[in-house]
Amino acid sequence: MKLTVQRDALMKALREIGPNVVPNSTRGHQNVRLVVDQAQARVDLLATNPDATTRVTLWERVMESDVHIVEDGEVCVPYRMLHDVVGRSLASLTLASEHWDLLVTTGKRELRLSGCDPTLFVAFGNQAAMQTTVSMDARRLKRLISMVAYAASDQETRPILTGVRFQLDGSVLFATATDGMRLSTVSLPVDTDADRVDRVLPAKLLDTLAKHLPDDAEERVSLEFGPSALTVSWDDDAHRSVMRALDGTYPDTSRILPQGASHELRLNRVELLQAVEGVAVFSDETYTKVEFDFEADGVRISSRSQQFGSGVDKVSYAECTEPPTYRLLLNAKLLTQFLKQCPGETVSWKLNGPNQPIVLQPGTQEEGTVLGLLSPMRQAEQQSA
C-alpha cells in the first residue's frame, strides 16, 4: 500500500470516524483500518465498536485531488497514534505499508506505526436482506435529529428510553423520544417505496451523526433500516455510518398525548427563552425550578433562591383568549432545551391543568409537524415552595 494524502482531508476523515473508537480496547476497537483500492480510486478509513461502524472514503479525482494512490493495500493501526501523527504533520503525507506497519513520511520526518493483522478488524454492519430504504435531504434529517434526540433519557435504568423511535407509516417518517418527564416527536414526509418501519436507535449515536451531516438541502441522505440496524450514507456513499438498533419494546407514547386543551396561548419563542434563562439562575441547581403565573397581559416568570435572591420577568402574549388561573412550576432546563430546538418565531402552549402535561408546538408548522410534551413539577412542590 502506498499513497500521498493532504493532511486536512485525512484529519477531517479521522475526526468523523473517531467517536466509534474505544480507547484501550482489547478487541481491536481502538484501531483504524485503511483500505486502498487503486482500481476504484478510493481510500477507505473505518472505525468500529460493538454498536456502530463509520466509514469515510477519500476519492482520487482527476483534478485537485486530496489523495494520489500509488499501490493497493491495507493496514490496521491505533487510531490515537495516527490522529496525533497526522495532526503534527506538514501539509502533505506519504503513507506506505510494510508488513503490518504503517510508514508515514512528511517532509524530512519519517515515522513507523506498529499495526496488526487487518483481517482481525471486523466491522459491525447492517444485514443486506430485508432492508427498507428512506431518502431525505441532509438538512431535514439534521433538524429532525436535533429536535428529537435531546428528549431521550441519559440514564440506563430503562435502556430503551435512551433511544429515538423511528416509525415509517406510508410516506411519513415519525421520530419520537422521551425520558419520562418530557417527550418530543417530529413527523416529516419522505421518499420511500416501503410501508412500515419500527426501530429504536441510540440517541447518542444519532447526535454524533448529526454533527457530521452536511447542512445542505440539495444533499440527499439514504437511510437503510435493517432488521437490527440503521445504515446512513450520503455524498455518493463517501460517508457511511451503521448503528445497532436497541432491543426492547418502546412505550406507546400516543396514549399520553392530550386530545384537547382547556387553555391555549402563543408566546414569542426567543423572548420566552431569554426570560426563562434569565431568571433560572436563581433556581435550585438540581431542579432549576421556574414558576409561571398567567396574568391578563402576559406570563409572569419567576424564580427564587433562599441563598442568592430572586428574579422576575414577563413575556407578553402573542395570542391568548383566556389565561389560565393556576400557577405552573416547570423544570427550566427541560423547557429551554425544547425552545432552543423549536423552529419558528412563536411557540404554542396547550394546557389542561397545573398537574397535566403541557403540549408545546411551533406557532406555525412548516412541512411536517413538531410536538413537545413537558410534565410540570408536582403541585405539592408548588404549595411548599
Buried (B, 14 or more C-beta within 10 A) or exposed (E): BBBBBBBEBBBBBBBBBBBBBBEEEEEBBBBBBBBBBBEEBBBBBBBBBEBBBBBBBBBBEEEEBBBBBBEBBBBBBBBBBBBEBBEEBEEBBBBBBEEBBBBBBBEEEEBEBEBBEBEEBEBBBBEEEEBBBBBBBBBBBBBBBBBBBBBBBEEEEEBBBBBBBBBBEEBBBBBBBBBEBBBBBBBBEBEBEBEEBEBBBBBBBBBBBBEBBBEBEEBBBBBBBBEEBBBBBBBEEBBBBBBBBBEEEBBEBEEEEBEEBEBBBBBBBEBBBBBBBBBBBBBBEEBBBBBBBBEEEBBBBBBBBEEEEEBBBBBEBBEBEEBBEBBBBBBBBBBBBBBEBBBBEBBBBBBBBBBBBBBBBBBEEEEBBBBBBBBBBEBEEBEEE
